[in-house]
Amino acid sequence: MFSSNCLSTTRPQMITPGRQHQNSHGITAMNQSLKRAIRWAAGQAPRSDQLKRKNTRIMVDKFAEDPALAAYGDFIWGVIKNTQHTSHTDARSHITLHIKTQAMVDAQKARAVHIYTKDDNNEEYDGFKIFDERPDKGTDGTPGETI
C-alpha cells in the first residue's frame, strides 16, 4: 500500500530505467494493474496521428513496467493528460500521466508523472519524474478510451 513517506522531499524525483528501487515492503513487481487501467483523458486520444498514438502507448506501457515505479505504491488508475509536450514546470519534453492508488482514489488525490523518451520520435523510454500527491483538480481529465 502507498506510504506517504515514500519521498523525503517535496521536489519531484527523476528515475531512470534499469535501476531497481524498493520501498519498505520490498515491492519490485511490475505495476500490471496500472498497465491495464491507463486511459486517455476523455477527448484527448490522437485521432489522425496513429504513430503518435502508438508511440504514446508504448512509452506508457514501458513506464508501467518500470520496476522503479513499484517503490511508490500499487497504482490502479491512470489518465494520460498530455502527449509529448513541455510545461512551465518542466522544459524537457514529456508525456503527462496522472496516477492513483486505491487509497488515493478514495481520498480524491493523484500524483502527476512526467514520462521521458530518449528521442524526438518517442520511441525509446528514458525514465520518469514523479510528483507529490495532491488533491484532484477539475483539469486533470476524466478517463476516456483505453490506450
C-alpha positions in Angstrom: 0.0 0.0 0.0 1.2 3.5 -0.7 3.1 5.2 2.1 3.0 9.0 2.3 6.7 8.9 3.4 7.9 7.4 0.1 9.5 10.7 -0.8 11.6 12.5 1.7 11.4 15.8 -0.2 8.7 17.9 -1.8 10.7 18.1 -5.0 9.9 15.6 -7.8 12.3 12.7 -8.2 13.7 11.7 -11.6 14.0 7.9 -12.1 15.9 6.3 -14.9 15.1 2.8 -16.1 17.0 -0.3 -15.2 17.6 0.6 -11.6 15.8 -1.5 -9.0 14.1 0.6 -6.3 12.3 -1.0 -3.3 10.1 0.6 -0.7 10.0 -0.5 2.9 7.8 -3.5 1.9 10.3 -4.7 -0.7 7.9 -4.1 -3.6 9.7 -4.6 -7.0 6.9 -6.2 -9.0 5.6 -4.6 -12.2 2.5 -2.5 -11.8 0.2 -4.7 -14.0 -2.9 -3.2 -12.5 -1.9 0.3 -13.7 -0.9 -1.0 -17.2 -4.5 -2.4 -17.6 -6.1 0.7 -16.2 -4.4 3.5 -18.1 -6.8 5.6 -20.3 -6.6 8.7 -22.4 -8.2 11.7 -20.8 -11.7 12.0 -22.4 -11.4 13.6 -25.8 -7.6 13.6 -25.8 -6.7 10.5 -27.8 -5.0 11.4 -31.1 -7.4 10.7 -33.9 -5.4 11.4 -37.0 -1.9 10.7 -35.8 -1.7 6.9 -35.4 2.1 6.9 -35.0 1.8 9.3 -32.0 -1.0 7.2 -30.5 1.1 4.0 -30.9 4.3 5.6 -29.5 2.5 7.1 -26.6 1.0 3.7 -25.8 4.5 2.1 -26.0 6.1 4.7 -23.7 3.2 4.5 -21.1 3.4 0.7 -21.1 7.2 0.8 -20.6 6.6 3.3 -17.7 4.1 0.9 -16.1 6.6 -1.9 -16.4 9.5 0.1 -14.8 10.4 -1.7 -11.6 11.2 1.7 -10.0 7.6 2.6 -10.1 6.7 -0.1 -7.6 8.6 1.8 -4.9 5.8 4.4 -4.9 2.8 2.2 -4.5 0.4 -0.1 -6.2 -1.2 2.2 -8.8 -4.6 1.1 -10.1 -5.7 4.2 -12.1 -4.0 6.3 -14.8 -5.1 9.0 -17.2 -2.9 10.4 -20.0 -3.4 14.1 -19.7 -1.0 15.3 -22.4 1.1 13.6 -25.0 4.7 14.8 -25.8 5.0 18.4 -24.7 6.9 20.8 -22.4 5.4 22.7 -19.5 6.1 25.7 -17.3 7.4 23.3 -14.6 9.5 21.1 -16.9 11.3 22.3 -20.1 12.2 18.7 -21.1 9.7 17.2 -23.5 7.5 14.6 -21.7 4.1 12.8 -21.6 2.0 13.7 -18.6 0.1 11.0 -16.8 -1.9 11.2 -13.6 -1.9 8.0 -11.4 -3.6 6.8 -8.3 -3.5 4.0 -5.7 -6.8 2.8 -4.2 -6.2 5.0 -1.2 -5.7 8.0 -3.4 -8.9 7.2 -5.3 -10.8 7.1 -2.0 -9.1 10.4 -0.8 -9.6 12.1 -4.2 -5.9 12.6 -4.7 -3.5 12.0 -7.6 0.2 12.1 -8.5 1.4 13.6 -11.7 4.2 11.8 -13.6 6.3 13.0 -16.5 7.4 10.2 -18.8 10.6 10.9 -20.8 11.8 9.5 -24.1 15.4 9.5 -25.4 14.5 10.9 -28.8 12.0 13.2 -30.5 10.2 10.2 -32.1 9.1 9.0 -28.7 10.3 5.5 -29.5 12.7 4.8 -26.6 11.8 5.1 -22.9 14.2 7.1 -20.7 12.6 7.2 -17.3 10.1 9.3 -15.3 9.7 12.1 -12.8 7.0 11.5 -10.2 5.5 14.4 -8.3 4.0 14.5 -4.8 0.4 13.5 -4.1 -2.0 16.4 -4.3 -5.8 16.9 -4.4 -7.7 16.1 -7.6 -8.2 19.1 -9.9 -11.0 19.6 -12.4 -8.4 20.0 -15.1 -6.9 16.5 -14.5 -9.2 14.9 -17.1 -11.6 12.1 -16.7 -10.8 8.6 -18.0 -11.8 8.1 -21.7 -10.9 5.3 -24.1 -8.2 2.8 -23.4 -4.7 3.2 -24.9 
